[in-house]
């Protein structure tokens, strides 16, 4: 039977039967059926009855599990998108919401399928978060009443109610709105009382079962006890959250105090159950452990989120000591522990689970709790909430009690000793994992440093650093003595590895008191050459140790020793250097290379071997993350070697294409690294990289293939590499480089997120190969591409486009004279470049004529207008007649000039760069040379005199060479050793710029005199034209230049 959506006009009506049928098809394995059903569900979504009917399907236990599952998922998604009144498409009507709310609890209470019950509980929580208390004020009251009714009744119903309450508290516990937080706090005391009662009752039931002395784990009583365990577990899960998020000051609430005491009693009782050897207890170890972990989470959350309350609650200091006792006892057997591991999270949204021995989990919580105590003393929590002096004093007194009552010198010393001598020990399970899966183990260990909340050793490292930082005077001398034990060449390798672990972690704190360079020369060098059993463990640790100390404090004298050690560790011919040692060395060497004191010349004797071995390791490594780390080390080394890398560039470039090919079609991150290394190589080798262009450009072309995944992932690196190549390519450009011009034009026309960078790349071609870009083949396409940038929302991109169009205008005249400029101007007209600029300027003119609250907004900003006028200025400065012809082609010249000049003179104040203002001065002044403009200019003298005065005041020298233009070059710009070919060309254009060559004042006075002669002489000019200029403006101008008096009054 095929399912199909009926055509519009005969749409399938929404009813219970049709919805069930559609949900069945939406769960089908047939793709066409699934797609059609999904479309039908989307069609029904706006129907007010859709979501209540979905709920009806879910609640009907006669429907298939798959249809019910999809129904509750659709309902959850609908609540996410359409429950709020402000939903973008449509909001679920109030009547439909009420119908859904009335039956929400039914979906979990009495539901035998726990997955469906959990999903429904999630739906309830989402509704409560939005509606409580404004639209739904009774969910907690209803739940509380139901819990009290069922706590001694149907345990399955109780389980569903507890599941709902847990999910609601989780949801509201993460709320940031004060309204939501306060609403939860108002119902917390009543819920805590009920949940506490349920927990005590249910715990009593299953404790009695466990201690009845009978081996009845297969009886009906066992099933009842197990359900009681699950219910008590759900109760404590909710309870521990409420105790933390439901009170501002938990320690002042008597119910919190009572349960805090009870939790400590239960902690000891449950530990005794777990340690009991009876077979009956072994069957329930897992769920007992879950209860224990809930207590530890309560204690830890209280210490982290309410430190003052933790310190004030009964017996908290004794509790912390008890945790440390558990941790220190576990430390004695840590070397034989199998460790904790993270299991993947489930599809129902629950968190990943930590698997491993309960003793190790408790030890981890102990370390976390002690760390929380250290941090509450030395990193007090700050809040923006007002607290009275009395409250602040109480809190500080409680924290001080932790400092003086718990963190005593004896305990601090003991903790530091246990950590460095027990938790830093390399375990047998680590060695077994190393040997079984060396690459996977190495990669996991590298990423483990961020897992301090889930792993004992990383957490111990964090606590060790906290202790050392805040108790340095106490711990420093014992620690230095401990470091000195490493000097015993006959010492145990595992013990020495622990010493080096502590030495590396302590580097930032002890660097001023510990002579690491001496230790390096006398001990570490010798240890790096040790052979025999477990030597690879020591070598791996030494590589990490050096990467930790080099950025802190090493001398130039000892650097060659460090380089030699890493070269030694990377040597594959040494049997002690297994894949773990070499990959660790390859990773850690990046820190050595990136350090400020690294010098390429000093490293030169080691470079060839190290680079070769880094590249060779890639052939042996299977894990992509490890390969990427090694490639990143290689890239950093090439970058820091600078020009010295040219000695080894052939071997690097010889290996990169093979790495590219071996990455396969989906190895995008590997290919990103290859392109990044190539870019670094080009930058380091400068113009010498020209010989590798034949290898590089096919990869760039491949990375920039349209409509491919490779384009999506590699475009950023490909553009960076392309840009670097252009920066360091001498002129004339090679055919390989020029072959990408078409690609650049096409990419810029797309106007995607990379358009600004592509515009800069195309601009580099303008500088380095203007003859090519001004050929008939490219010229119009280039202006068309730059024209597309004018519509961009990126200010930077518009600035780049107009800058390089300015260059094209200048270069066209430089290479082809007036005919060349005419051709370029015609292309700018044909592609719409000039038209676009003029349209935007006219739009700004119209906008500036409006005012008030309803004034029109210009579609371009002031800075963009200044860029446009810079382009027009370039044309006018070179050939004012041609510029006027362009304006005249658009309409009556005087009309066009009226709005164009209005915006031009207005934009002068927005020109932040003085050179840009002078450019406009030159352009506007040269327009006086055009006969058709002279009468127009005479009628606008006020604007001209104001412009001349404001600009000349800024550009003229009034101190040394009075009257000279300060922007004009007095000597030619000098080259530098760091110049790129692009810099050379840029400097040449800079030096030939009229802004840097033309004296402003002589040009203004000459053209003004021409205008005076045109007006019939000085007197006629004064009588007919200067009379229209404000006297203050003329006086300011006269103060700058020596001319006949141009005032409308007395001479």
N, C-alpha and C positions, 0 to 999 in steps of 0.2 A: 504494500500500500504506500503510495507516494503522497507526501504532504506538500501542498503548494499554497501560497498566499493568493487569495482571490483578487481580481483586478479591482481598482478603485471604482466605487459605485456599488460594489457588491461585497464590501469589506466584511470579514468574519466578525460577527457580533461577540462581545465579551460576555461570557457566562462561566459558571463553575466548570461545566463539562468541557467547553472549548479550551479553557485555560489549562485544565489537567492534560488534555490532549496535546496542546502546544508545548507544555513543559516536558512531556515525554519525548516529543520530537527534538526539543532543544537539547536533550541529553543523549541523542542518538549518535552512533558512530559514523553515520552517513553525513558527509560534509554538507551536501546540498540541503538535506532535511534540516540540519542544525542551523544553517544560515537563514533559511526561510522562516523557521520558528523564531529565531532571534529577531528578525525583522518584524514579525507579528507582535512579539512582546513589546518592542519599541513603539509600535503603532498604538498599542493599548495604554502605554504609560500615562498619557494625560487624562485618561478616563478616571473620574472620581472613584469608581468602584474597583479599579484595577488592584490597588495595594490591599484593600480589605479582602478582596477575593483571593489574592496570593496568600494572605494569612489563613484564610479558610482552607485552602489546599494544604498548607503546611500542617494545620491542626488535625486534618483528617488522616487517621492512622491506617485507613484502608488503602490509601494511595501508595504507590511504590516509593521506596526510600529515595531513589534518584530524583523523582519529581518533587518530593518534599524538600530535599536538599537544595535543589535549584530554586524552589519557591522562597525559602528563607534567605537565600543569598540575594535573590532579586529584591526582596523586601528590605534587606540591609542596605543594598546599594541605593534603593529609592529613598530611604531615610537620609542617607548621606547627602544625596543630591537635591531632594525636593521637600524635605520636612520643614526647613526654615521658611519663614515668610519672605525672606529676601532671596530665595532661590532664583537663579538667573532665568531659567526657561519657564517653569511653572511651579506652583507650590501646592502640596496636597491639601485639599479643602479641610476645614475644621471638623466637619461631620465625619469625614473619612478618618481623620486622626483619632477622634474620640472612639470610633468603632475599633480601631487597631489597639488603642490603649486598653480598652475594656477586656481584651483577650490576651494581652501580652504574657501574663504570668502562666497561662495554660500551656504555652509552648515548652516550658521547662519543667514545671511541676508535674510529676507523674510520667514524664517522657523516658522511655526505656533506652533510647539511643542517645548516648552521651554526647556524640558529635552534634546531633541536632539540638540537644538541650543547651550545649555551650553556645552554638550560633544564635539561638533564640535569646539567651542571656545577653549576648553582645548587642542584639537589637534593642532589648529593653534598656540597656545601659546608654545607648546612643539617644534614645528618646528621652530618658530621664535627664541626661546632660543638657538637652536643649529646653525641655519643658518644665523641669523642676526649679523653683516652686511656682513660677508664674502661671503656667497652663495646666500643671498637674501637681497638686500639692500633697497628694496622699500616698505616693509609692512606698515611702519608708514606713509610714504608719501601717499600710496594708501588709507589707512584708513582715514587719515586726509582729503584728497580730497573728499572721499565718505561722510564723516560726514558733510562737508560744503555743499555738494550737497543736502543731505537729511534732514538737520536740519529743514527746512521749508516744506519738502515734505512728502513722505510716512513714517509714524511714526513706522510702523512695521519693515521696513528696517533699520531705524535709531536705533531701539532697538537692532537688531542683530549686527550692527556695534559696538555699545557701549559695548555690551556683549563681543565681540571679544577683543576690546581694553582693557577692564577691566581685562580679563584673561591674556592677554599678559603682562600688567603692573604688575600684581600679580606675574607672573612667573619670569620676569626679575628683579623685586624688591627684590627677594630673592637670586639673583645670587651673588656669592662671587668673581667671576673673575673680575678684574679691567676692562678688555676689555668690558665685558657685562655692567658694571655699567656706563662706559664712553659712550658707545653706546646709552644707554637709556637717559643719560643726554643731549646728542646732539640734541635729538628730543623733549625733554621736553618743551622748551619754546613755540614751535609752537602748540603742543598738548594742553598745558595749555590755550593758547589763544582761540583755537577752543572750547574746553570743557567748558571754562568759558562762552563763548558766548551761547553755547547750553543750559547751565544751567540757565543762566539769561532768555533766551527766554522761555524755558519750564516752569520754575518757574513762570514767569509772566503769562503764560496761565492759570495754575491751581490756582494761587492766585486770579486771576480775577474771575474765576469760584466760588471759595469759598466765595468771598466777594461781589457777585452780588446781594445778598439779596433775592434770589429765592430758594425755596425748590425743586430743580430739580435733585435730586440724582438718579432718574431712567430714565433720559433722555439720548439722544445721546450725548449731551454736557458733561454729567457726564462720559461717556465712554472715550471720547476724553481727558477729564481732567485727568482721571485715567492713561491713557497711557502716558500722558505728565508727570505725577508724577513718573511713573516707569522709564521713560527716564531721568528725572532730577536726580533721585536717582542713576541710573547707572553712570551718568556723575559725580556726586559728589563723588561717590565711587572711581572712577578712579582719579579724580582731587586731592583728599586729599592724595592719595598715591604718585602721581607725585610731589606734593609740598614738600614731605618729602624726597623721594629717588632720585628725579630728579635734586637736587641742592646740591652743597657742602655747600654753605652758603645762605640758602633761604632768609634770611632777607635783602639781598642786591639786590634782584630782585624785580622790581617794580610791576610785575604782582602778585607776591606772597604777597607783601604788600597790594595791592588793594583787593585781594580776602580775605586776613586776616581780613581786615576791614569789608568787605561785610559779612563774616561769622558771625561776632559778631552782625551785624544788623539783619541778618536772624535768628540767635539764639533767639533773643528777639521776633521777629515777630512770629516765629513758636510756641514759648511758649505761646504767647497770643492766637493763634488759638486753641491750645490744652486746654487751660484754659477756652475757650469760651463754654458756655452752649448750644449753638444752636444745634439742632438735626443734621443739615447738617454737622457740624464740627465733631460730634461724629462718623460719618461714615468713616471719613478719619483720625482718631486719630492714627491708627496703622502706616500708611505710613508716616504721619507727624513725628511720633516718630522716624521712621527709618532715616528720613532726619536729625533730631536733633542729633541722635547718631553718624551720620557721621561727623557732625561738632565737637562733643566732641572728637571723635577719632582723628580728625585732630589736635585739640589743644593738646591733650595728647601725640600723637606721636611726635609732634614738640618739646614738653617739654622734652621728654625722649631721643630723637635721635639727636636733635639739640638744646640743652639747651641755648646756647648763642644766637642763632637765635630767639628762643622763647622770651628770655628776651629783644631782640632788636626790635622785631616787634611791630607795633603800638598798644598801649593800652593793652599790654599783662598783666601788673600788675593789671589794672582795670578788665580785663577778669578773672584773678585768684580770685580776690576779689568777683566778681559776682558769680563765681562758689561756693565759700565758703558761700555766702549769700543763694544760693539755697540749699546747703547742711545743713546749720544751720536751715533754715526754715523747711526743711524736718525732721530734728532731733526732732522738737517739737512734731511731730506726729509719730515718729518712733515706739513707743511702740504699736501702733495700726496697723502698717504696716503688710501686709501678706508676705513680703519677695520676693526675686528673686529665680528663679529656672532654672536649666539648662535642656533644652530639648535635647533629643538624636539627634546626627547628622544624616543628610540624607544620603541615599545611593549614591548620586551623588558626594560625596566628600566634600560638603559644611560643614562649621563648625557648632558645636552645637549652638543653639540659647538660649539667656537668656530671659526668660519670667518674666513679673512682671510689676508693676506700672512704668510709665515713670518717675515719680518724684523720685522713688528710684534708677532707672538707672542713672539719672542725679546726684543724691547725691553721688553715687558710683564713677562716673567720677570726681566729684568735689574732693572727698577724694584722688583719684589717682593723680589728677593734683597737688593738694597741696603737696602730698608726693613727686612728681617729682620735685617740686620747692625746697623742703627741701633738697632733695638728690643732686640737681644740685649745691646747695651752699656748702654742706658739703662733697659730694663725687664727685668731678669734674671728667668729662670724660677725659680719656687719649687716645691719638692716636699716631701711629707710623709715621703718615704723617708729613712732614716738614711744620712748620708754622712760619712765620716771627715773630719777636718780636712785630711788630705793631699789627698783627692779634691776637697774644696771649694777648696783652694788651687790645685790643678791647673786646675780649671775657670775659676777667676777669672783665673788667669794667661793662659789661652787667650783669654778674652774681652777682657782688657786688650790683648792683641796685636792684636785687631781694632780697638780704639780708637786705638791708637798707630800701627799699621802700615797700616791702611786708611783710617780716617776722619780723615785729616789735613786741616788747614785748606784747603790748596789744592784737594783733591778736593771738600770740602764746598762751597766757593765755586763751583767749576765745576758741580757738580750743581745747586745753586740757580739759577745763571745759565742753564743749559740748560733747566731746567724752566720758568722764567718767561718766557724769550725764545723757546722753541721749542714746548714742549708746551702752553702756554697760548694759542697762536696759533689763531685761528678758521680752520679748514681750508676749502678750496674744496669738499670733499665735504659738509661741514656746510651750506654755503650752497646747494649743489645740492639737498640733501635738504630744506632749509627751503623752497625755492621749489617743489619737486615735491609734497611732502606736508607743508605747514606745521604743521597741527594734530598730526599723528602725530609729527613731529620734535620739536615743543615738549614733548609729553607724554613722549617717550622721553628727552629731555635732562633733564627734571625728575626722572625716576626713575633716571637714570644714576649719581647720586651714590652709590648703594648698590652699584654694580657695579665697585668698585675692583679686585676680583680678576680682572675679565674685560675691562676697558677701560683703555687707556693713560692717557688724560687724568685720569679719576678717581683712578687709582693715583698719577699724578704729583702730583696735589693732596694726597693723603695723605702722600706722601714729603716734599713741600714743607713741610707743617705739622710733621711730625716734625723735620725739619732746623731749621726756624725756632724750634721750641720748645726744642730742646736746644743749639742753637748761636746763640742770639739775640745775644749780644755780638759774634759774628763777622759775622753776616749783617745786623744791623739797619741799620747805616749805609749799606751798599750798597743795601739794599732801599729805604730812604727816598730815596736819590738816584734810584733807579729810579722811584719814585712821582712824583717831581717832574717827570719827563719828560712826564707827562700834561698839564702846564700849557701845553705848546706847542699853541696852538689850530690851527696849521697841520699838526700831526703826522698821521701815517698812522693811519687809523681802526682798522685791524686791530691795529697795535702798541698803540694806546691801549686797545683792548678787552682785550688781554693784561695791561696794567698794572692795569686795574680788576679783572680776575680775581684777580691776586695781592693787590691792596689789600683785596678783600673777604675772601679766605681768611685773610689775616694780621691781620684786625681784632682778635681777642681777644689777640694777642701784642703788637701795636705800638700799641695805643690810647693808652698813656700817653706815647708819644714822638712820635706823629704827629698833627698838627692837622687832623683830618678836617673839622671844621666850616669851617675856612678854605678847604680844598680844595673843599668843597661850594659855598660862596658864590662863589668866584672862578673855578672851572673846571667843576665838574660841572653846574651850572645852565646854563652856556653850551653844554656838550656835549649836554645833553638837548634843546637847541633846534636842533642841527645838522640840516641837510637835505642831500639829495643821495645819491649812491651809498653804500651800506653803512651809512647812518645808522641804519637799523633794528637792525643788529647792535649798535651802540653803545648804543642806547636799551634794548634788552633787557638788556644787561650792567649798565647803570646801575640798572635796577629791581632786579636781583639784588644789586648792590653796596649799595644803600640798605637792603635788607632784612637784610643782614649787619651793617651798622654801627649801625642804629637801636637794636637791643637792647644794643649795647656802649657807645656814647658819642655822643650828640648833645645839643645844647643846646635849651632851650625856644625860643630865638630862631630856630633854623634849622628847627624843625618845620614852620612854614608853607611854607618853601621845598620841603620834602620832599612835603608834601601837594599843593602846586601841580604838582610834577613828575609825581606819579602821576596827578593829574587830567589833565595834559597827555598822558601816555602812553595814557590810556584814551579819549582823544577819537577817535572813528571818522572825523571829518571831516578829520583830518590824514592825508594819504596815506602819510606815513612810518610811521604807526602801523598796520602790518598786523596780521593776526590773531595772529601770534606775539608781537609787542610787547604787544598788549593783554591776551592771556591770561597772559603772563608777569607783567605788571604786576598783574593781578588776583590771581594766585597770591601774589606776593611782598608785596602790600599787607597780607596777614594778619599778617606778622611786625611790620609797622609799627603795626598796630592793637592787637595783643596786648601790645605793650611797656608796661611799668608807667607810664611818663610820659605816655601818651596821655590827652588831655583832650577830652571831647566838645564842650565849649564852644568850645575853640580850633579844632576841626575843623569847626565848624558852617558857616562860609562855603563849604566845599568839599563838604559832605555830599550835597547834592541832586544835584550833577553826578556825583559818584563813585557813589552808589547807583544812579542811573539808568543809568549806563554799565555797571556791573557786571551789572545785570539784563538790559540789552540784549545784552551779549556772549553770554549763554546762548542767544539766538536764532540766533547764528552758529556756535556750537560743536557739533560732531557727536560728540565723544568723551565718553563718560559720566564717565570719571575726571576730565577737565578741568572738566566741568560741576560735579561734586561739589566740586572744589577752589574754584571760584568761589563756589558757594553757601556753603561754609564760611567764606570771606572775608566774605561778606555777613552771615552770622550773627554772626561776631565783631564786625564793625563795629556792628551793631545793639546787641549786648550792651554794647560800650564806650561807645556814645552815650548809654546810659541814657535818662533822660526826654527828652533832646533829640531823640530819634528820632521823637517824636510829630509833628514838623514834616514828616516825610517818610513817615510810616507808610502813608498812603493809597496812595502809588505802589508801596510794597513789597507791601502786601496786594492791590493790584490786579493785580500780576504773578504772585503765587504760585499762584492757581487755574489759570492758563494753564500754568504750569510743571508742575503736578500732572497736568493732562490730557495734556500733550505727552509725559510720561514713558511713557505707554502702560500696558498691563496688567502688564508685567514689569519696569517701571522702579522697582523697590522702593527702591533706594538713593537715587534722586532724590526719591522721595516721603518717605523718611526725612529727607532734608535739608529739605524743605519744612516738615514738621511741626516739626523742630528750630528753624527760623527763626521759625515762628509762636510757639513756646514762648518764644524769646528776646524776641520782640516784645511778647508779653503781659507778661513779667517787666519789661521796660524801661518799658512804657507804664502799667503798674499798672492802676488802675481805668478809665483812659481806653480800654483795649482792649475795653471792653464793646461798642462799636459794631461790632466785627468778629466777634462771636459767631455771627452768622448765616452768615458765610463759613466759620468754623472748624468748627462742630459737624457739618455734613454730611461733612467730611473725616474727623473722628474716628469718626463712625458707620460710614463706608465702611471705614475701617481696622480696625474691630472686628467685621466680619462673620464669623460663625463658619464654621469649616471651609473657609476660603479661604487661598490663599497670601499674600494681603495681610495677613491677621491674623497669620500666622506671622512675617512680616518687619517689620511696622509696629507691633505691639502695644506695644513698649517706648516708642517715640516718642509714640504716641497717648496712652498713660497719663501720660507726663511732661507733655504738653500739657494734658490734662484736669486734672491735678493743679494746674498753674500757673494755669489759668483759675479754678478754685475758690478758690485762694489769694487772687486779686485781684478776685473778684466781690463787689460790694456786695450787701447784703440789701435787699429780698427778691430771691431768685434769679430769673433770667428763666426763662420757659417752656422756652427752648432748653436751658438747663442742667438743669432738672428733668426734661426728657425722657429724660436718660441714666441716671436712677436705676435703672430696670428693668435696663438693661445692667450697671450696677455690681453689682446683687444677683445677677444670673445669673452674671457672671464670678466673683464671690467664691465662689459655691456650687460652681464647678468645682474649686476648690482646686488650681490649677496653679502654675507657678513665679512667676506674677505676683500671687498671692493677697495677699501682704503689702502691696504697693502699692495694690491695689484696696481692701483693708480700710481703708487710710488715706484713700483717695478717698471711700469711703462714710462714713467718720468726718467728713470735711469737710462732707458734707451734713447730718450730725447736728448739727454746730455752726451751720451757716448756714441750714438749713431744717428745724428740728426739728418745726415744725407739720406739714410735709408728710410727713416720715418717720413721724410718730406717727399719721397717718391710718389708717383701717382698711385702706385699699388696700395700704399698704406695711409697716405695723408688724410683722405676723407674718413677712413675707418677710425683713425686715431682721434680726430676731432669728434666723431660721433660717439666714441667710447667716453671721452672726457665730458661730452655734453650730457651723457646719461648720469654722470656724477653730480651734475648741478641739481638734480632732483633728489639727491640723497638727504636723509635726515642727519647725517654725520657732518658736523662742522669741519672736522679734520679732513674728510675726504674732499669736500668742496675746496678747501684751502689748497690741498695737494693738486687737484685738477687745474685750478686757475693759475697756480704757480708755474706748472709746466706748460700751460698754454702761453703764458708770458714768454717762457724760454723759446717756444716754437715760433712765436712772432718775431722775436729778436734774431733767432738763428735763420729764419727764412730770408730776412733782409740781409743778414751777414753773408749768406751763401748765394742768394739769388738777386740781391738788390731790390729795387722797387717792383719789378715784375714778379719776383718771388713772393714778396709781401702781398701783392695783389691776388695771387693765386691762393695764398693761405686765407686771406680775408674772404675770398669767394667761397672757399670750403667751409669756413666758419658760418657763413650765411646759409649755405646749402644744408649743413647738418643741423641747423637750428641753434647753434651755440650762441651766436650774437642775439638771435631772436629771443631765446630763453632769458638771457641776462636783461634785455630791455623790457621784457614782459614783467619780470620780477621787480625791476626798478620802478616801472609805471605803477605796479600794484602797491609798492611802498609809498609812492607819491600820493595815490588816492587814499591810502590808509592814514597818512599824516595830515590830510586835510580834515579828517574827522576828529571829534573829541567827545568827552563825556563818557558815561558808563557804557554806552552802546557803540563806542568808537570801533572802527574796523582794525583788525590785527593784520599787519603785513605778513605775507607768507614766508618771507626770508628775514633774517636778523640783520642788525647793523653791520656786524663784522663781515657777513657774506656780501653785503653791498659794497664794502670797501674793497673786497677782492674783485668784484666786477669792475669797479672803477680803475683798479690797477691794470686790468686787461685792456680797457679802453685807453688808459693813459699810455700804455706801450705803443698802441697803434698811432695815437696822436703825436707822441714825441718823435716817432720815426717819420711819419708822413701825415701831417695834419690835413692836407687836402683829401687824401684817401679816406680819412676818418669822417670828414664832413660829407663826402659823397655817400658813405654808408648811411649816415643819418638822413640825408636828403632822399635816399631811396625808400625810406620808410614812411614819408609823408612830408607836409610842409615843414621846412627846416626850422622856422621860428617856433612852430608849435611843439615839435619834438624837443628842441633845445629848452623850451620853457620848463617842462617837467623833468627832463634829464639833468639840466644844470641845477635845478632846485634841489634834487636829491644829491647831486655831486657835491655842491658847496656844503650842504647839510652834513654829509658824511665825513667831511674833513676832520671834524672834532672826534669822530669815532675811530680814526686811524691812529692806532697806538704806536705804530712804528714810524719814526720820523722820516725814514727813507721813502715810505709810501706817501707821506704828505708832500714831500718834495717832488716826487714823481708826478703827482696830480698838479702841482704848481707848474712844472715844466710843460705838461700836456696842455693845461688850460691857457698858459701864456703863449704857446706856439700856435694856438688856434687864431690868435690875432693876425697871423700871417695870411690867413685865408680871407680873401676879399668878401666872400658872401657872409662871413661871420662878423665882420668889423662893425657894421651898423647894429647888429644884435648885441655885440659886446658893449658898444657905447651906451646902449640902453640899460645895461646891467653892470655899470661900473662899480656900484656899491658892493656887489658880491666880489668883484675882482680885487678892489683895494683892501677889503677886509681879509680876503684870502692871502694876498701878497704880504700884508702886514703880519698876520698871525704865523705864517710859515717862516718868513724871513727872520723874524725875531728868534726863532728856534734854531735856524741853520747857520746864521751868520756868526762869525767870530768877532767879539767886541773887546777882546783883551790883547792878543798878540798881533795877528794879521787882521787888523780891523777891516771889516767888509768882505773878507774872504769866506767862502762857503766851507763850513767845518766838516761837511760830509765828503768833500772832494779829496781824493787820495793825494797825499804829498809824496808818497813813495810806493813802489810796486809791492804788492803782498808777497811775502817770502814763503817758499816751500818749507815743509817740515819732513822729518824722517818718517813720520807716520802717515803721510799723504797716500790716499788711494787714487787710482786713475780717475775715479769719479770726483774726488776732491780737487784734483788738478783742473779738470774741466769746469767745475763749479767756480773755482777761484778765478779762472780766466774770464768767465762771464761776469763775475762780480767786479773785476777790475775794469771791464769795458762798459759797464752800466753807465748810462748818462747821469744817473744819480751820483755816481762817483767821479764823473769827468767834467760835468758842466757846472760853471759858476752861476748860481741863481741870480744874484743881483745884476750883473751885466745883462743877462738875458731879459730880465724884467724891464730894466731901464731902456734897452734897445727897442723892445716891442712896444713899450708905452710911448716912446718917442714916435715910432711908426704910426701909432694910433692917433697921436696928437697931430701929426702931419695930415693924416687922413681926414681929421676933423676940421682942417683949415687953419691950423696953427694954434699957438698957445692960447691966444685970447679967445678965439672961437671955441676952443676946447673948454676953457673955463666958463664961458658964457652959456654954452649950449648943453654941456654934458657934466662937467665937474660940479655944476650947481646942484645936481641931483644927488650928490654924495654928501653924507653927514660930515660936518666940519671936524668932528673928533676923529673920524676915520682917516680923513686926509692929513690931519696933523700928525697922527701916529705914523702914517706912511712917510711923511716928510722928515720925521726924526730918524728914519732909516736910510734915506737916500738923499743925494744932493741934486735937486731938480728945481726948476722955477716954481714959485709958489703956486700951488694948485688949490687955492681956497676960494670960496665964493664971496669972501669979504675982503678985508684989507690985505695988501701984499706984505 
